[in-house]
Amino acid sequence: MATQISWSFEIRRIILEQSKRAHVGHIGSALSIADIVAALYSDQTSTFDPGNDDRDRLVLSKGHAVLAIYAALFLKGWITEDQLNTYCGDESLLGVHPEHLLRGIDFSTGSLGQGLSLGVGAALAARLQQSSRRVFVVASDAECNEGSLWEAVMFAAHHQLANLIAIIDLNGQQALGYTQDVLNLSPMADRWRAFGWDVHDVDGHDVAAMQATIANLDTTTGAPHVLIAHTVFGKGVSYMENQIKWHYWPMSDDEYQQAIAEIGVRS
């Protein structure tokens, strides 16, 4: 079993390797959630094992960052290296957005702002089935610009869906600008709290702290939970951090070599 630190490193390594091989972007978004994905998939208290019908469910609402999830599926042994190496290839199930036909992916996503609605439905279904499974939704702060997300926020609070855990990747930027300039929603935690959610501000790059927070949540009764995860877009690669262009931009050969070298010496 890989340690928590090596999980973060391996996820970042795979993100960089596969992005370079396929010559595609969305690298900064995937690096932003690498530690969040490490916290979820390396945590012994959470299981997304596709062989377990009563597994926890994960909705990656910011679907364009799915490469971080593919890395986790590979590290768990749920997809093979040969499958991983088909990323963004012809007829591959590993596209730039998640498809539920792939083992380990429960929800197809991509249209921003809709993932929390899927999570609400899955959490409500678990309650009706008297299941103890939890539903995690990883969404971006930019998605909080979408009205549909706040409809789901209100519905979940009204129905006290305690088994629903949203994690907001608060990296402060989106495809074409910084969130404070496009639509400023600060302070984010206060907004969720005002809608009746149980709110936790966390360091989105502290794997152990996120796991401890999740382990201590009451997912049986009460309000739904949200972790406001403070992150750095492009975390781990100096020239990508907080730089808008790395939402879409692919790496050159030299940029790839620098990125691989940096994640080998940085956290």
C-alpha positions in Angstrom: 0.0 0.0 0.0 1.4 3.4 -1.0 1.7 6.0 1.7 -0.3 9.2 1.7 2.6 11.2 0.5 3.5 8.8 -2.3 -0.2 8.8 -3.4 0.0 12.5 -4.0 3.3 12.2 -5.8 2.1 9.3 -8.0 -1.1 11.0 -8.9 0.8 14.1 -10.0 3.4 12.0 -11.9 0.6 10.2 -13.8 -1.2 13.5 -14.6 2.0 14.9 -16.1 3.0 11.8 -18.0 -0.5 11.2 -19.5 -1.1 14.8 -20.3 2.3 14.9 -22.2 1.7 11.6 -23.9 -1.8 12.6 -25.1 -0.8 16.3 -25.7 -3.8 17.6 -23.9 -4.4 20.3 -21.3 -6.5 20.6 -18.1 -3.3 19.9 -16.3 -3.6 22.8 -13.7 -7.1 21.7 -12.7 -6.0 18.1 -12.2 -3.0 19.0 -10.2 -5.2 21.3 -8.1 -7.2 18.3 -6.8 -4.4 15.7 -6.6 -4.2 15.8 -2.8 -8.0 15.8 -2.5 -8.1 12.6 -4.6 -5.3 11.2 -2.6 -7.2 11.9 0.6 -10.3 10.1 -0.7 -8.8 7.1 -2.3 -6.0 6.3 0.1 -8.3 6.7 3.1 -9.2 3.3 4.7 -12.5 4.7 5.9 -13.8 5.4 2.3 -14.3 2.8 -0.3 -15.1 3.3 -3.9 -14.5 -0.3 -4.8 -16.5 -1.0 -8.0 -17.0 -4.6 -6.8 -18.9 -3.5 -3.8 -22.5 -2.5 -4.5 -22.8 -0.6 -1.3 -19.6 1.4 -1.9 -19.3 5.1 -1.3 -20.0 7.1 -4.4 -18.0 9.9 -6.0 -19.2 12.5 -8.4 -16.4 14.5 -10.0 -18.4 17.6 -10.9 -15.3 19.4 -12.4 -15.1 16.6 -14.9 -12.2 18.1 -16.9 -9.9 17.2 -14.0 -10.7 13.5 -14.4 -7.1 12.5 -15.1 -6.5 12.7 -11.3 -9.2 10.1 -10.8 -7.8 7.9 -13.6 -4.5 8.0 -11.7 -6.3 6.9 -8.5 -8.1 4.1 -10.3 -4.8 2.8 -11.6 -3.1 3.0 -8.2 -6.1 1.0 -6.7 -5.6 -1.6 -9.5 -9.1 -1.0 -11.0 -7.8 -0.1 -14.4 -4.6 -1.5 -16.0 -1.6 0.4 -17.2 -2.5 -0.5 -20.8 -5.9 1.1 -20.2 -4.4 4.2 -18.6 -2.2 4.6 -21.6 -5.2 4.9 -23.9 -6.1 8.3 -22.3 -7.7 10.5 -24.9 -7.0 7.9 -27.6 -9.4 6.7 -30.3 -12.2 4.5 -28.8 -10.8 4.8 -25.3 -13.1 4.9 -22.3 -10.6 7.4 -20.7 -11.7 10.6 -22.2 -11.1 14.2 -21.0 -14.3 13.9 -19.0 -15.4 10.9 -16.9 -17.7 8.3 -18.5 -19.7 5.9 -16.3 -19.0 3.0 -18.6 -15.4 2.9 -17.2 -14.9 0.6 -14.2 -14.6 2.8 -11.1 -16.6 5.8 -12.6 -20.2 6.0 -11.3 -21.3 9.2 -13.0 -20.5 10.9 -16.3 -19.9 14.6 -15.8 -18.7 17.6 -17.6 -21.3 20.3 -17.7 -20.2 22.4 -14.8 -22.6 23.1 -11.9 -24.6 19.9 -12.3 -22.5 17.4 -10.3 -23.9 18.4 -6.9 -27.4 17.6 -8.2 -26.3 14.1 -9.1 -24.8 13.8 -5.7 -28.0 14.9 -4.0 -29.9 12.3 -5.9 -27.5 9.6 -5.0 -27.5 10.6 -1.3 -31.3 10.6 -1.2 -31.4 7.2 -2.9 -29.0 5.8 -0.3 -31.3 7.1 2.5 -34.4 5.5 0.8 -32.5 2.2 0.5 -31.5 2.4 4.1 -27.8 2.3 3.1 -25.0 3.8 5.1 -23.0 4.7 2.0 -21.7 8.2 1.6 -21.7 10.4 -1.5 -18.8 12.7 -2.2 -19.0 15.5 -4.7 -15.8 17.3 -5.8 -16.7 20.6 -7.4 -14.7 23.7 -8.4 -15.2 27.2 -6.9 -16.0 28.5 -10.4 -18.9 26.1 -10.6 -20.5 28.0 -7.7 -21.3 30.7 -10.3 -24.0 28.3 -11.6 -27.5 28.7 -10.3 -28.2 25.0 -10.6 -25.6 24.3 -7.9 -27.4 26.5 -5.4 -30.7 24.7 -6.1 -29.0 21.5 -5.1 -27.5 23.2 -2.0 -30.9 24.2 -0.8 -32.5 20.8 -1.5 -29.8 18.9 0.3 -30.1 21.2 3.4 -33.9 21.0 3.4 -33.7 17.2 3.4 -30.8 17.0 5.8 -28.8 14.8 3.7 -26.0 14.1 6.2 -24.5 11.4 4.0 -23.6 14.0 1.3 -20.1 15.5 1.5 -19.2 18.2 -1.0 -15.6 19.2 -1.4 -15.0 22.6 -3.1 -11.7 23.0 -4.9 -11.1 26.6 -4.0 -8.2 27.5 -6.3 -9.5 31.0 -7.2 -9.5 30.7 -11.0 -11.4 29.3 -13.9 -10.9 28.8 -17.7 -10.7 32.5 -18.7 -10.0 34.4 -15.5 -9.8 34.6 -11.7 -13.0 33.9 -9.8 -12.8 37.2 -7.8 -12.9 39.1 -11.1 -15.5 36.9 -12.9 -18.0 36.6 -10.0 -16.7 37.1 -6.5 -18.3 34.7 -4.1 -16.1 35.4 -1.1 -16.4 34.5 1.7 -17.3 31.1 0.3 -17.7 29.3 3.7 -20.2 31.9 4.9 -22.4 31.3 1.8 -22.6 27.6 2.4 -23.2 28.1 6.1 -26.0 30.5 5.4 -27.8 27.8 3.4 -27.7 25.4 6.4 -24.6 23.2 5.6 -22.1 21.9 8.0 -19.0 23.8 6.8 -15.3 23.0 7.3 -12.4 25.1 6.0 -9.5 22.9 5.2 -6.1 23.0 3.5 -6.7 21.2 0.2 -3.1 20.0 0.1 -3.0 18.5 3.6 -4.1 14.9 3.0 -4.0 13.8 6.6 -6.1 16.8 7.8 -8.7 16.2 5.1 -9.0 12.6 6.1 -9.3 13.4 9.7 -12.0 16.0 9.0 -14.0 13.5 6.9 -13.6 10.7 9.5 -15.1 12.9 12.2 -18.2 13.9 10.2 -21.6 12.6 11.4 -23.0 11.2 8.1 -26.1 9.6 9.8 -28.1 12.6 10.9 -28.1 16.3 10.5 -27.0 18.7 7.8 -25.0 17.9 4.7 -21.3 18.6 4.9 -19.0 20.7 2.8 -15.2 21.0 2.9 -14.0 24.3 1.5 -10.6 23.1 0.3 -8.1 25.9 -0.2 -5.9 24.8 -3.0 -3.4 26.2 -5.5 -4.1 25.8 -9.2 -1.3 23.8 -10.8 0.1 22.8 -7.4 3.6 21.4 -7.5 4.8 22.9 -10.8 6.1 26.4 -10.3 5.4 27.8 -13.8 1.8 26.4 -13.7 0.8 27.6 -10.2 -2.0 30.2 -10.4 -1.5 30.7 -14.2 -4.7 30.8 -16.2 -3.2 29.4 -19.4 -2.7 26.0 -17.9 -6.4 25.4 -17.9 -6.2 24.4 -21.5 -2.5 24.5 -22.5 -0.5 21.3 -23.2 3.2 21.0 -22.2 6.2 21.2 -24.5 9.1 18.7 -24.1 11.1 21.2 -22.0 8.1 22.1 -19.8 7.4 18.5 -19.2 11.0 17.8 -18.1 10.9 20.7 -15.7 7.5 19.7 -14.3 8.6 16.1 -13.6 11.8 17.3 -12.0 9.9 19.7 -9.7 7.3 17.3 -8.4 10.2 15.1 -7.5 11.6 17.6 -5.1 8.5 19.5 -4.0 5.6 18.3 -1.8 
